[in-house]
Amino acid sequence: MSEPEATQPGTSLLFEVFALKQAVGRLLTETMRDGPLSPGEYAVYSAIFELEAATPTQLAARLGMRLTTFVDRIREIERRGHARRIAHPTDGRSYRVVLSADGLAAHRAANRLFERAHASFDAELARSQAEAKVVVVELRAAADRATRARSRDAAAAAARAAGHGGAAPRSR
């Protein structure tokens, strides 16, 4: 595959971000193929590891996942014995998630493979990681804001439609 051209006509930033996601996925999948966790699983374990003891809502937000999708992932990790729930100190309706000893071991083993991919990626960057990360964080924030705006617009349109039975109001 040839080097991507940022000036190709017809490509949008969203397209390039999508293509980036695919390329990073291939790199991680290939590098982590023989490890104990898939790249997606490693991301979930990493969020739990980094936040130490966090609620599902906090973890889903950190990962940019829908809460329902994250809860499904947690159930699978718990089934493996790699995570457990602990009581939330101030909210009896919620809980926090922590990695078990086996989960920490799986994360550590997967991390060694992830670090190989990370080193390969870093070696190919044309700028510092810090500079690149600023751009990626800005892009994620823009996507999150756009998603929230689209959700608000859809909710407002649904409310308007419900206000008059979904049909356009008649003029008199």
N, C-alpha and C positions, 0 to 999 in steps of 0.2 A: 504494500500500500504506500502511495506517495505521501509526501508531506502535505498536510492540509493547507489550503490557501484561504486566508481570512478575507480576501477580497473577491472570492467567487461570487458571481452574480446570483441572486435568488436565494442565498442562504441567510437565515436570520440568526440572531443570537440564540434564540430558543432552540433552533435546530442544532447549532454548534454545542450547546450545553447537553442536549440529548445525546449527540454523538460522543461527547466527552464521557458521559455516564457509561456508554457502551464500551468505550476503549478502556476505561478504568476497570470496569467489570471483567473484561477479558484478561487484563494484566493480573488482577487479584485471583480470578478463578484458576488461571494457569499456574501461578506461583503457589497457591494454597491447595492445589488439587489433592495432595497426599496428606493433608493435615486433618486434625480432628474436627475442624469447623469450616463451614462454607464462609465466603466473604460476608454474606448477610448475617449469618449467625455470629461471626466474629464482631461485627459492628454492634450487635445487640449486647453481647457479652462485654465489649469495650465500654459501652455507655454505662452499664451496670457497674463495672469496675471503676470507671472514672468518677461517677457520682456517688460511689460507695453504698449508700442506702437511700434510694429515691423511690418516689411513687411511680406507678405506671404512667400517669399523666406527664410527670416530669421527664421520664425516660422517652416516651413517645415524642414529646416535643424536641428533645435533644437530637433524636434520630430523624426528625422530619416525617414521622409515620403517623398514620391515623391511629387513634387509641385502640380501636377494635382490632386492627392488624397487630399492634404491639401485644395486646393481651393474648391473642392466639399464639404468638411467638413465646411469650412467657410460659404459657401452659406447657408447651413442648419442652422448654428448658427445664421446667420443674419436673416434668415426667421423667426426664433423663437423670434427675437428681443433681443438676448443675446449679440450681437456684432455689431459694426458699423465700417465703414471705415472713416478714417480721412486723410486729405491731407498729403503727404510726404513733409517735409520742403525743400528738395533740389532736388527732382526728380519728376517732374510733370507727368511722365508716371506711377509712382508707387503710392501706398497708404500704410498706416499703419492700423493695426487692433487693436481695443480696446474693452474690455468688457463693455457692458451697465450696468446700475444699476441692471436690472433683471439678466444679466449674472453673475455679481459679487455675487448676492444673491444665484443663483444656484450653483456657484463654492463653496461658503462658506458652503452651506448645504452638498454638495458632499464631501467636504474636511473633515467634521466631520466623515463621514463613512470611507473615505480613511485612516484617522489617526488611526482608529481602526485596519484596516488591517495592517498598517505600524507597530503599536505596537506589534501585534501578530507575524509578520515577524521578527521584531527586537529581540523579546524575544527568538526566535528559532535560531538566528545566532550563530555560533560557534566562530566568531571573531567580532571585532568592525565593525560598519557600515563603518567607514572611510577606513578600510583595504579592506572590501568587495567592496566598491565603486571604489577604485583604480583598482581592477581587472576588474570590469564590464566596466569601462571607457576604459581600455586598450583593452578589447574584442571588444567593439563597434568601437573603432578607427581602429583596425585590420580589422573588417568586412567592414568598409567604404573604407579603402585603397584597400582591395581585390576587392570590387565592382568597384572602379574606374579603377583598373588595368584590370579587365575583360572587362569593357566597352572600354578601350583603345585598348585592343587586338582585340575585335570584330570590332571596327571601322577600325583598320589597316587591318584586314582580308577582310573587305568589300571593302576598297579602293584598295587593291591588286586585288581582284576579278573584280572590275569595270575597273581596268586598262587594263585588257585583256579579257573583255567580260564575265568574270566568268569562262572561260574555262582555263584549264592548258596550259601554253605556250608550243608550239611545239618545239622540238629540231631539229636542221638542220644538 
